[in-house]
Amino acid sequence: MIALVALGALLAATPLSAKDMEQQAGQHVVREFERVGRRAPARDATLTEAARRLAREALTEYTTGAPDLLTLTQAVSDAGGADPSPRVLVIRAWTHPHAIETFLARTDFNAERASHFGVGVALKDERAALLLLLSDRKAELQPFPRVFAGGENASGTLCGNLVAPLRQPEVYVTRPDGEVDRVPLTRRNNGGAGFCTRLEFARPGTYTVEVVGRASAGPEVAAIFLAQHGSAERRDKSAQLAEPTTLPEARRAVYERINALRRAHRLPELTPEPVLERVAQDYSDRMSAENFFAHVAPDGSTLTRRLPADARYVRAGENLGLAPGPLAAHFGIEHSPGHRRNLLDPGFRFMGVGVTFQKVDGRDEAVLTEVFTAASPAAQLPEDPQQEAYDALARLRATRKLPPLKRSPALESLARAHARRALELDQPSAQPGEAPLHDRVFQALPDAGTAAVDFFIVSDPTALPDSRSLADATNNHVGVGVVRGDSKRFGQKQYWVAVIYAAIP
């Protein structure tokens, strides 16, 4: 018995290897998901390899915080994976046991669903780093090379399947020069979730390949990886983007990336606007000087307050990025669903970019702010707001490749009366003492099969928001009513816009 106790004490004192720590961490991941009633994610070889690489870099490359999205994407891609934006947990410790002890005490990584995970541990002298990657996989891709030998041309066939509820796969390739191509599919199957496509890499450099799917919330990046045309040795030196180092260069590069993405999605390009550039730059400077990073400033102000008080805009948007360089920061923005919606919003027409370069613990860092509006803040009030509203609807309809709507005098009369009465009552919805608007539509247009009504209160009628009614291909007639006035509930000098649609055989 004494010998057994002594042996047990000796085994307990034996240092854990990185493999042992990864095994313990993986078991903890499974237990914690099962503990809260979630299905445990599966251990994934590509995420494990990427986690090991990032753990090594956590001890040498990025010594504070988590890796930026470009670094993360490079690691997952080099491992043969394609998961976009996996969740990351990094633990650094000055002694080996402390890394695994700290991780085993964590119970907060199971709040969101995950289908796959990888754990990597790196040891260097007495220090240790443990890194967990969690992904809710959106697409299953067949193996595809990440490095192609140099030459005049390189190509390969990419096949895969989207994971429900995503459907309607689309494939985009960002070339080394920043241009984005939408690549036609050569085959569809599996009820619209499966696909194949031929990818061509015409010149040496790094390409970003994205698979996009659609669900009720709109487009979503389902898979992303980097492909290098050139030798594997060259990849290590060239995979990093050539980052601009001055504000003018950074603005040009980011503007080109934004408009290249919009061109690929067949959307109008955005125009740089001096007022928006000033707003964006002031906010990047402020975040750097006051050491915060958020859409809401410490004093509670938001983008609405940062824009000029007399600015003419509707549904302004703001993207923020933080990375070693402006393009790496924008890379993270492009692959964040909420930020991507701003980049691809068909109603936006103007943009401004601000970049502040700073040093954090000796490392280069860029604070990126992107601001978007539907109209230039310096623009004059529209001379004919009703016509501009019609034009805005026509632009949105065209982006969906739907037939133009026919302007209906009867619907227009109803819409104008409805907007005027809504402003009088300070009430945009149902109006007391009036017959339901749909009934009045059918009285005015007995042949109408269906009718729909949108109502907006906006500061600019030139860029009305998209809507389900506008996207309904069966609607073929429209009437718009616009009045401008002051409201206690909705603010001063706002446009009250009623839009009535009808489907007439």
PyMOL commands that set and color helices and strands:
alter all, ss='L'
color gray80, all
select helices_A, chain A and resi 2-13+18-35+45-60+69-78+96-104+190-192+232-238+247-264+274-290+303-306+326-334+337-343+385-399+409-425+437-444+461-463+468-471
alter helices_A, ss='H'
color red, helices_A
select strands_A, chain A and resi 42-43+87-93+116-124+127-135+139-141+147-148+154-162+167-174+180-183+187-189+194-201+205-215+218-229+271-272+317-323+350-360+363-373+406-407+450-458+477-487+491-503
alter strands_A, ss='S'
color yellow, strands_A
deselect
rebuild
show_as cartoon
